Structures are given as C-alpha cells and as structure tokens.
Amino acid sequence: MTAGASQVLHWRGWRVLSVALVALMFLGAAIWNGYPLVYFDSEDYVEMAFTWQPIIFRIMTYGLVTALARPFDTLWVIPVFQALLAAWLLHEAVWGWIARWRPQVYFVLGVMLALATGLPWVVAQVMADAYAGFTILGIAILAFGAALPLWRRLLLIPVVGLSICVHMTHVAVACGLVLVLVAVWVLARFSLRMPRPRLALVVPAVALGVLLVPATHYLATGRAFFSASGQVLQLALFVQDGLAQKYLDEVCPQGAPLRLCEYKDVLPHTADEFLWGPSVFQQLGGWEGMQDEAATIVKGAIATFPWDLAKAMAANTVTQLELIATGEDLVPMSWHFVKTQLRRYPDDFRSFRYAMQQRHGGIDFELLNQVQVPIAQAAQLAALVMLAVAWKRRDRISTGLLIVVIVAFLGNAFVCGALSNPHDRYQNRVVWLALFAVSITAIRLDQRFTTKRPSAGERRPVLDYPEQQNQSQHQDGARAGQAQDTAQ
C-alpha cells in the first residue's frame, strides 16, 4: 500500500470514529436512562411493527423504523439508528458549509448540541420526533450543500424521504419548505444577494417522502391514504379553543342532527381530555364513530366563524413557538407500556422496568430546562440577527440555511399548534437547529472575512471556502478558455 493511500485510509478512519463519537454523545440520554425513552405513542408504533395493522390515530410509516429492532430483539436499535443519522447529517452539513478545521468544528458542534439542546432526549425516544429536525437539516443540505460531492448528496435523498414520511406534520413542513425555496430561487434571479437553492435533489427527496405515506398504507391495507383520523384531531382543537361549543350553540337550537348537541355544555376544556380522557368522545364512538360528525362540525365552524378561527390559529401558533421545553410527558410508563414489552421484547423488560424513567416518579427535567430553554430562546433571536448579518455580507449559503430554519420553525409551529394542538415536544424536536444554524453562520463569516486578501503583485491565495472553491475553479476555466481563443 502506498503512503498516500495509507494516509487516505487513516484520515477516513478518523472521520468514521468522529461520527461514532458524536453519535455516542447523542445517545447519552438513553444510556443515562438505562433504556430508550418511551412515550405514550411508542407502544402503538412498536405493535404496528409486528402486526402491520393500522391504528386509526397513528401513521404506519414509523413502523418501518421500529421494525428495525425486530431482527435484534431489542428496542435499543431505534435510538442507536437515530443517533447515527443525526451524527451523519451533522457531518455532511459541516463538510458542506465549513472551509477549515472541519473535524474540530464537527466535534465541537456535536458536544454543544449534546449538552446545550434537547436533541439527545429526542433522539433517545422511540418516537418519530427526531426526524422533524432531520427533515429540515436534510433539505437545507440538499438545497445549499453543493460543495459536497454529488454521490453524497444523492445518499441524502432516501434519508430525507424517510424523515418526511414518518409523521404527517413532517410532510406538511417539507412541502411548505419546497414552496419557500421555489420562491427564493425565483427571487435570486433578480437579486445577487439572494441565496440560490438547488432544487434538483430537494424536489425528488420531498416527493419520495410524501409518496411513501400512501404507498406504505396501501401495502399494509390495500388502501392508499395519508391519515385515517380525518377531522377528529381538528374537532378536538376546536373544543379546546371554544369554537366547537360556539358552533353548537349556534346550530343546535335550530335542530341540527348532531349528537354532541346534548353534551355541548359539558365539553372538556382541553383537546387531550376530549380525545384521551373519559369524555363524551368515547361514549359517542371515539375515533371511528365520530368521523362524520367531526367533519360536519369542523366544516361548519370554519364557514360560520372564519375570523374567530383565524385568531385562534394565530394564538396557537404563537403559543407553539413559545413551548420548547424538553421532556414533556416522558413520565413512568410501567403500566402503559408493560403489556407490549412483555409480549414483544421480553429480554428488554428488566432494563425497561428499572430505567430512570420508571424510577422515583420519573425524570425531573426542571434543571435541564432552566439551562436549555434560555439558550434555545437566545439562539432563535440570534438567528434573526445573523440572517441580517449574512444578508449584508452576501453570504448566500448562510442566508439560505437561516431562511430554511426560521421558516421551518414558523411552519412547524403553525402545523402543530394551529392545526393540531400546542405541545412542548412539537417545537422542542426542532429548536436545536437554531443553535446549530447560528454557530455554522458565525464560523462561516469568521472564516470568510478573516482570510488575508492579496495585495498588489501577490499570488492569489488558495480558497478553501467551499463555494469559493467552486467559483474559483469556474473562473480559472473561463480564463483558460479565453486565453486559448485569443491564441487561436
């Protein structure tokens, strides 16, 4: 083996090791807990991986991920897989957007995200939440990571597609980002300051993620659909916002054939109580029995009180933007999850039963959030400031990254807050991207504008800023062509 080949293999070995170390840090929450973190929904996703039978209020595509655990007979496979995905996406982002000291930058960013954000706690869960951030970061890399070799960007397409398809909110946010990137691409034709997204790989990745949802449901059930829950979730939010009762007060005295008319004065105060508590919803048939009536009430309330609906949606979006704490509802699951554990992963049961989540009343996230929430809030404000700075300094890559992240935050808050129900876990799953994007932008601006500029008569320095390298190569090629034309 030649010395050059040995050096290449040695360098690649260190890069593989660095990805493994960052993944280990992202896995830290699960290791400390003693077992993957489980949420109320986790049981259903684990069960679907075995039965492949639909659950009306769950999307089946995350069952593709939880099915990875079956050959290994342990749920540890899920957080390990998610931690490796997170570490690899971070690696590709750093190598695509940072010019110098990439290994050091990559490792420091990994440490920062592991300690100062809720990313490890999201990655550690047997839930689809981690893929919300993967969706946003993956789309940003495909759109603005042209410095990466084409084959590495092509590898991102199935990862982004998988990240999108595992939850309907990811589908909505991804489609919204495509529309925004198309608008940015159009504006870039009229302004040199605007970032120039590359849509050739973004569109196929998002299309793959969108189509995987009905395709998965078709393979499992023979019917292609996105969600079987219909308008029930929207009805629950209308109950929480008071729109359902207001509509029922309007139409029930006129003899509307709605079963909820009899219970309109005793409706629960929250959507969660309505759906999951001992409410009238269960008495009237639950998710399947209330489908048609939910659709009637939702459509009627929208048509009758559009202004009230708009105000409620705006308020819920703002509320969702503020809810960023880590650990919501990561409570002891001994009695909720034990049935599935005993039947599906019996060898895991002891680790599950004695995990920190199940002991001493569960995990206390108060101290963690006292540190991480202010950092996330400051990072979100800094993202707005850095967007202005990147725009002023014509750093189109940083501008594009920050546009994607900021728009994704707003889109996620709208989809989850205004169309579903505001919860901390919805925004917490993506807010780590604020600290990441701000850090990347600060490093890029420092590397870009501290490079010594050549004085008169000096040789032009080698450019190791990714997009500058490409631009320099194109310019050198153009000059060579012009010189050849002149000689001829």
C-alpha positions in Angstrom: 0.0 0.0 0.0 1.4 3.4 -1.0 2.0 6.2 1.6 -0.8 8.3 0.0 -3.4 5.5 0.2 -2.4 4.8 3.8 -2.9 8.5 4.7 -6.3 8.5 3.0 -7.5 5.4 4.8 -6.1 6.7 8.1 -8.0 10.0 7.6 -11.2 8.3 6.7 -10.8 6.1 9.7 -10.6 9.1 12.0 -13.7 10.6 10.3 -15.7 7.4 10.9 -14.5 7.4 14.5 -15.6 11.1 15.0 -19.1 10.3 13.6 -19.3 7.3 16.1 -18.2 9.5 19.0 -20.8 12.2 18.1 -23.5 9.6 17.8 -22.5 8.2 21.2 -22.9 11.7 22.7 -26.4 12.0 21.1 -27.2 8.6 22.6 -26.2 9.9 26.0 -29.8 10.4 27.3 -30.7 6.8 26.5 -27.5 5.5 28.1 -28.1 7.6 31.2 -31.7 6.4 31.4 -30.7 2.8 31.1 -33.1 2.2 28.2 -34.6 4.0 25.2 -37.1 6.7 26.3 -40.7 5.7 25.6 -43.8 7.9 25.1 -47.5 7.1 25.2 -47.5 6.6 21.4 -44.4 4.3 21.4 -46.5 1.3 22.3 -48.6 1.6 19.2 -45.6 2.1 16.9 -43.9 -1.0 18.3 -47.1 -3.0 18.0 -47.6 -2.0 14.3 -44.1 -3.2 13.5 -45.3 -6.7 14.4 -48.9 -6.8 13.4 -48.7 -4.4 10.4 -52.3 -3.5 11.2 -53.3 0.2 11.1 -54.3 2.1 14.2 -56.7 4.9 13.2 -54.9 7.7 15.0 -51.4 6.7 14.1 -49.4 6.9 10.9 -47.9 3.5 9.9 -44.7 4.6 8.3 -42.8 5.0 11.6 -43.5 1.3 12.0 -40.8 0.9 9.2 -38.3 2.3 11.7 -39.4 0.4 14.7 -39.3 -2.8 12.6 -35.5 -2.4 12.5 -35.5 -3.6 16.1 -37.2 -7.0 15.4 -34.1 -8.9 14.0 -32.1 -7.8 17.0 -34.8 -8.5 19.7 -34.2 -5.1 21.4 -35.5 -1.6 21.1 -32.0 -0.3 21.6 -31.7 -0.4 17.8 -34.0 2.5 17.4 -32.1 5.2 19.3 -28.8 3.9 18.0 -30.1 4.2 14.4 -31.4 7.7 15.1 -28.2 8.8 16.8 -26.1 7.7 13.8 -28.5 9.5 11.4 -28.1 12.7 13.5 -24.3 12.4 13.6 -24.1 11.7 9.9 -26.3 14.6 8.9 -24.3 16.9 11.1 -21.1 15.6 9.5 -22.4 16.3 6.0 -23.5 19.8 7.0 -20.1 20.7 8.4 -18.3 19.3 5.4 -20.6 21.1 3.0 -20.6 24.5 4.7 -17.3 24.9 6.6 -14.0 25.5 4.9 -11.3 25.0 7.5 -10.8 23.0 10.7 -13.8 20.8 9.8 -13.0 17.9 12.2 -12.6 20.3 15.1 -15.8 22.2 14.2 -17.7 19.0 13.8 -16.7 17.6 17.2 -17.3 20.9 19.0 -20.7 21.3 17.4 -21.6 17.7 18.5 -20.6 18.5 22.1 -22.5 21.7 22.0 -25.7 20.1 20.7 -25.4 17.2 23.1 -25.1 19.4 26.2 -27.0 22.6 25.4 -30.0 21.3 23.4 -32.7 18.7 23.8 -31.5 16.8 20.7 -30.2 13.7 22.7 -33.5 13.5 24.5 -35.4 13.5 21.2 -33.0 11.0 19.6 -33.3 8.7 22.6 -37.1 8.3 22.2 -38.9 5.5 20.3 -40.8 8.2 18.5 -40.7 9.9 15.1 -40.0 13.4 16.6 -36.2 13.3 15.9 -37.0 13.1 12.2 -38.6 16.5 12.2 -35.1 18.1 12.6 -33.6 15.6 10.2 -36.1 16.7 7.6 -35.3 20.4 7.9 -31.5 19.9 8.0 -31.5 17.4 5.1 -33.5 19.7 2.9 -31.1 22.6 3.8 -28.1 20.5 2.8 -29.6 19.4 -0.5 -30.5 23.0 -1.3 -27.3 24.7 -0.3 -24.7 22.0 0.1 -23.3 22.0 -3.5 -19.8 21.8 -2.1 -20.5 18.1 -1.2 -19.8 15.6 -3.9 -22.9 14.6 -5.9 -22.9 11.0 -4.7 -23.0 12.1 -1.0 -25.9 14.4 -1.8 -27.7 11.5 -3.5 -27.3 9.4 -0.4 -29.3 12.1 1.5 -32.4 11.6 -0.7 -33.6 8.4 0.9 -32.7 9.7 4.4 -34.8 12.9 3.8 -37.6 10.8 2.3 -37.7 8.6 5.3 -37.6 11.5 7.7 -40.6 13.1 6.0 -42.8 10.1 5.7 -42.7 9.0 9.4 -45.2 11.8 10.5 -47.8 13.9 8.7 -46.5 17.1 10.3 -43.2 16.5 8.6 -44.9 16.1 5.3 -46.6 19.4 5.7 -43.5 21.3 6.8 -41.4 19.7 4.0 -44.0 20.7 1.3 -44.0 24.2 2.7 -40.2 24.5 2.6 -40.3 23.4 -1.1 -42.7 26.3 -1.8 -40.4 28.7 0.0 -37.3 27.5 -1.7 -39.0 27.9 -5.1 -39.9 31.5 -4.2 -36.3 32.1 -3.1 -35.0 30.6 -6.4 -37.2 33.0 -8.4 -36.1 36.0 -6.3 -32.5 35.0 -6.8 -32.8 35.7 -10.5 -33.4 39.3 -9.7 -31.0 39.9 -6.7 -27.4 38.8 -6.3 -27.8 38.8 -2.5 -30.5 36.1 -2.5 -29.3 32.5 -2.0 -29.6 30.2 -4.9 -31.1 26.9 -3.8 -30.5 23.8 -5.9 -33.9 22.2 -6.3 -32.9 19.3 -8.5 -32.4 17.0 -5.4 -34.8 18.7 -3.0 -37.9 18.0 -5.0 -37.3 14.3 -5.5 -36.5 13.9 -1.8 -39.7 15.6 -0.7 -41.7 13.8 -3.3 -40.3 10.5 -2.1 -41.2 11.3 1.5 -44.8 12.3 0.6 -45.5 9.3 -1.6 -44.1 6.8 0.9 -47.0 7.6 3.2 -49.9 6.4 1.0 -47.7 3.7 -0.5 -47.0 2.2 2.9 -50.6 2.3 3.8 -51.5 0.7 0.5 -49.1 -2.2 1.0 -50.4 -2.8 4.5 -54.2 -2.2 4.0 -54.9 -2.2 0.2 -55.9 1.5 0.5 -53.8 4.5 -0.3 -54.4 7.3 2.2 -52.4 9.8 4.3 -54.3 9.8 7.5 -57.3 7.8 8.8 -58.1 10.1 11.6 -60.0 12.6 9.4 -61.2 15.7 11.1 -61.2 14.3 14.6 -58.0 16.0 15.6 -59.3 19.3 14.3 -62.5 18.8 16.3 -60.5 18.3 19.5 -58.6 21.5 18.9 -61.9 23.3 18.2 -63.2 22.0 21.5 -60.1 23.4 23.3 -60.4 26.8 21.5 -64.2 27.1 22.2 -65.1 27.1 18.5 -66.9 23.8 18.7 -69.2 24.9 21.6 -69.8 28.3 19.8 -70.9 26.5 16.7 -73.0 24.0 18.6 -74.7 26.9 20.4 -75.5 28.4 17.0 -76.9 25.3 15.3 -78.3 23.0 18.0 -81.3 25.2 18.8 -82.2 25.0 15.1 -82.4 21.3 15.3 -79.1 20.2 13.9 -78.8 16.4 13.9 -75.6 16.3 15.9 -75.1 14.0 18.9 -72.8 16.5 20.6 -75.7 18.9 21.0 -76.7 17.0 24.0 -73.3 17.4 25.6 -72.3 20.9 24.4 -72.3 22.4 27.8 -70.1 19.8 29.4 -67.3 19.5 26.8 -63.8 19.2 28.3 -61.5 22.2 28.4 -58.6 20.7 26.5 -58.1 18.6 23.4 -56.2 15.9 25.3 -59.0 15.5 27.7 -61.5 15.3 24.9 -59.5 12.6 23.0 -57.9 10.6 25.7 -59.9 11.2 28.9 -63.2 9.7 30.0 -65.1 12.2 27.9 -68.2 12.1 25.7 -66.0 11.5 22.7 -65.5 7.9 23.8 -69.2 7.5 24.6 -70.2 8.6 21.1 -67.9 6.1 19.3 -64.4 7.5 19.6 -62.2 7.9 16.5 -64.2 5.7 14.2 -67.7 6.6 15.4 -67.1 10.4 15.4 -65.6 10.7 12.0 -68.6 12.1 10.1 -69.9 14.3 12.9 -66.4 15.7 13.4 -66.2 16.6 9.7 -69.6 18.3 9.9 -68.7 20.4 12.9 -65.3 21.4 11.7 -66.5 22.5 8.2 -69.5 24.3 9.8 -67.4 26.2 12.3 -64.9 27.2 9.7 -67.7 28.6 7.4 -69.6 30.3 10.3 -66.7 31.8 12.3 -63.8 32.4 10.0 -62.5 35.4 11.9 -62.6 33.6 15.3 -60.8 30.6 13.6 -58.1 32.9 12.3 -57.5 34.5 15.7 -57.4 31.1 17.4 -54.9 29.7 14.8 -52.6 32.8 15.2 -52.8 32.4 19.0 -52.0 28.7 18.9 -49.1 29.3 16.5 -47.6 31.9 18.9 -48.1 29.5 21.8 -46.4 26.7 20.0 -43.4 28.9 19.2 -43.0 29.5 23.0 -43.3 25.9 24.0 -39.8 24.5 23.6 -39.1 22.6 26.9 -37.6 19.1 26.9 -39.2 16.1 28.4 -42.9 16.7 28.0 -44.9 13.6 29.1 -41.8 11.4 29.5 -43.4 10.0 32.6 -43.1 6.5 34.0 -44.7 4.1 31.6 -44.7 0.9 33.7 -48.4 0.3 33.3 -48.9 1.8 29.9 -46.1 0.1 28.1 -45.6 -3.1 30.0 -48.1 -5.2 28.0 -46.3 -4.6 24.8 -42.8 -5.1 26.4 -43.7 -8.5 27.9 -45.1 -9.8 24.6 -42.7 -8.3 22.0 -39.3 -7.8 23.7 -39.3 -9.9 26.8 -35.5 -9.8 27.1 -35.7 -6.0 27.4 -38.2 -5.9 30.2 -35.8 -5.8 33.1 -33.8 -2.9 31.6 -37.1 -1.1 30.8 -38.6 -1.7 34.2 -35.5 -0.3 36.1 -34.7 2.6 33.8 -34.5 6.1 35.3 -37.8 7.0 33.5 -39.6 4.4 35.6 -38.0 5.1 38.9 -38.6 7.7 41.7 -41.5 9.2 39.9 -39.8 9.6 36.6 -37.1 12.0 35.2 -37.0 15.6 36.5 -36.4 17.9 33.6 -36.7 21.2 35.6 -33.0 21.9 36.0 -32.2 20.8 32.4 -34.8 23.2 31.0 -33.6 26.1 33.2 -30.4 25.9 31.2 -31.6 24.8 27.8 -34.7 26.9 27.3 -32.9 30.2 27.7 -30.2 29.0 25.3 -32.8 28.0 22.7 -34.6 31.3 23.1 -31.4 33.3 22.7 -30.4 31.1 19.7 -33.7 31.8 18.0 -33.3 35.6 18.4 -29.7 35.3 17.3 -30.8 33.5 14.1 -32.8 36.6 13.1 -29.7 38.8 13.8 -27.4 36.5 11.9 -29.7 36.4 9.0 -29.4 40.2 8.6 -25.6 40.0 9.0 -25.3 37.1 6.5 -27.5 39.1 4.0 -25.4 42.2 4.5 -22.2 40.3 3.9 -23.6 38.4 0.9 -23.0 35.0 2.4 -25.7 33.3 0.4 -25.2 29.9 1.9 -25.7 31.1 5.5 -28.6 33.2 4.4 -30.3 30.2 2.8 -29.6 28.0 5.8 -31.1 30.6 8.2 -34.1 31.1 5.9 -34.8 27.4 5.9 -34.5 27.1 9.7 -36.6 30.2 10.5 -39.3 29.3 8.0 -39.3 25.7 9.3 -39.8 26.9 12.9 -42.8 29.0 11.8 -44.2 26.3 9.7 -43.8 23.7 12.4 -45.5 25.9 14.9 -48.4 26.5 12.5 -48.9 22.9 11.6 -48.5 21.6 15.1 -50.1 24.4 17.0 -52.8 25.8 14.7 -53.8 22.6 13.1 -53.2 20.1 15.9 -52.6 21.2 19.5 -49.7 23.1 21.0 -47.3 21.0 23.0 -43.7 21.4 24.1 -42.4 18.3 22.4 -43.5 19.6 18.9 -41.2 22.6 18.9 -38.5 21.1 21.1 -37.9 18.5 18.4 -36.6 21.2 16.0 -35.4 24.1 18.2 -31.9 22.7 18.4 -31.5 23.8 14.8 -31.4 27.4 15.9 -28.1 26.9 17.9 -26.7 24.8 15.1 -27.5 27.3 12.3 -26.3 30.3 14.3 -23.0 28.5 15.0 -22.5 27.5 11.4 -23.1 31.1 10.2 -20.8 32.6 12.8 -18.0 30.2 11.8 -18.5 30.8 8.1 -18.5 34.5 8.5 -15.3 34.4 10.6 -13.5 32.1 8.1 -14.7 34.1 5.1 -13.7 37.5 6.2 -10.6 36.8 8.2 -8.9 35.3 5.1 -6.0 37.6 4.2 -6.7 39.4 0.9 -3.7 39.5 -1.6 -2.0 42.8 -2.0 -0.9 44.1 -5.4 1.6 41.7 -7.0 0.9 38.9 -4.6 -0.3 35.5 -5.7 -4.0 34.8 -5.1 -4.3 32.5 -2.0 -5.9 29.1 -2.3 -9.6 29.3 -1.5 -10.8 26.7 0.9 -14.2 28.2 1.4 -16.5 25.6 -0.2 -18.5 27.7 -2.6 -15.5 29.9 -3.3 -13.5 26.9 -4.4 -16.2 26.0 -7.0 -16.4 29.7 -8.1 -12.6 29.9 -8.4 -12.4 26.7 -10.5 -15.1 28.1 -12.9 -13.3 31.4 -13.2 -9.9 29.7 -13.9 -11.6 27.5 -16.5 -13.2 30.6 -18.1 -9.8 32.4 -18.2 -8.1 29.4 -19.8 -10.7 29.2 -22.5 -10.4 32.9 -23.2 -6.6 32.7 -23.5 -6.9 29.7 -25.9 -9.4 31.7 -28.0 -7.0 34.6 -28.1 -4.1 32.5 -29.1 -6.1 30.9 -32.0 
